Amino acid sequence: MDADRDIVKMLQLITSSQPIFIVIDALDQCAAVQRYRLFDSLKEILDKSTGARIFVTGRPHIRTEIERRLSGRVASVFISPIRDDSIRFLRARLSEDETPDAMDESLEAEILRKIPGNMSEMWVAAAVVLRIPLLIIG
């Protein structure tokens, strides 16, 4: 765990002289035990470094976990994919297929039916020091 301590100290040193943004994508894919250690480190950074800002994305099930761990410092936004946008994106990607003979109409129809239906909303959180306003553009 010495490496964790060193990283936290380094980030605290950097943020003592300049603002810093820490971006963590897909936090829900991190094992729970690792998330707990990460939250503890992030809380320590926020407690001692007023220039630190943290931007996190993940599935909704981690929302309560991060709000509890970083209590009072989290603003969150739910982002849900728009079905038509998802289908348009999939069609564009399918049109770039390098092996077009591998795709038939029924497979394409199944892809366009199943994938947009299985997409879930994404949770975006930004941990901030409350006296500085937060702007999330999505």
N, C-alpha and C positions, 0 to 999 in steps of 0.2 A: 503494500500500500504506500510505500515511500514515493513511488512515481505519481500517485494521485495527489499526495501532499505537495510535491514539487510543481505539478501542473497548476494546482490551485494558487500556490504562492506566486508563480510566474504570472498568472492572469491577474491577480491582485496588484502586483507591481505594475504591470502594463496599464491597467485601468486607473491607477492612482494618478497617472499623468495625462491620460487621454481617454476619450470614450471608446468603447469596444462593443461590437455586436457578436454574440455567440449564437450560431445557428445550429440547431439539432433537428434533423429531418427523420421522420419515421420512428419516433421514440417508442412507439408501441411494439416495434420489432426487436427491441432490446429486452433481454431476460430481466425478470422482475428484480432479482438480487442486484444486477448491475444498475438498473434504474434507481434503486434506493441509494446506492453509493453515489451515482451521478447527481441525484437531487440534493444529497447532503453537501456535495462539493459546490453545486450551483448556489445553494442557499448561503454557504460561507462566502462565496465570491460576491453575491449581492449584498450581504451584510457589511462587508468591508470595502466594497468598491462601488462608489456612487456613479461611476461612469460606465458601468456594465449594463448591457441590455441583452436579454435572452429571447430568442425566437425559436419556438418549438412547433413541429407538426407531428401528428399522430392520429390514430383512430380514437373515437370518442371514449372508449373504456378507460383510457388513462387520465381523462380530464379530472376526475375527483382526486386521483392520486397526486397529480402535480399541484392542484389547488390547495390540497391539504399540506403538502410539503413546502410550498412557497406561499403560504397564506398571506392574503392581503396585497400581493404583488402581481397578480395575474389578471390579464384581460384576455378573453377568449372569443373566438369567432368560429362558427360552424360553416363549412364550405361543402355544399353538395354539388356533385356534377350534374349538369343539365343533360338529359338523355340525348337530345338532338346533337349537342356538341360532341358527346361521346361517340355517337354513331358516325358523325362527320369525320372525326379523328380516325376511327377504325377504318372507314372506307378509304381515307387517304393512305393509311399505312398498308392496307391490303393491295391498293393499286401499285405500290412500290415493291411488291413481292418479286423476288428474284427467280422464283420457280413457279410461274403462273399456272403450269399444268398440274401442280399439286392441289390446286383449289378448284372445287366445283361449286355450283350454285347452292347446293344444299348445305355444304360446309360453311360457305360465306354467310348464308342466312342464319345458321345456327350461331356463328360467332357474333353476328350483329344483334341477335336476340338475347344470348346468354350474358355476354360481357357487360353491356350497360345495365342489365338487371342485377348483376352481382356487385356493382360498384357501390361502395358505402360512402357516407359523408366523412369528411376529414376534419379533425379538430386542430385549430391553430391557436397557439397561446403565445403571448408575449409577456414575459416577466419584466416589470419595470419598477423603478423607484417612483412612488406615487406623485411626487411633486413635479415630475417632468411628463408632459402630455405624450400620448401614444397615438400614432397614426398607422393603421394597417390598410394597405391598398391591395385589393385582391382581384 
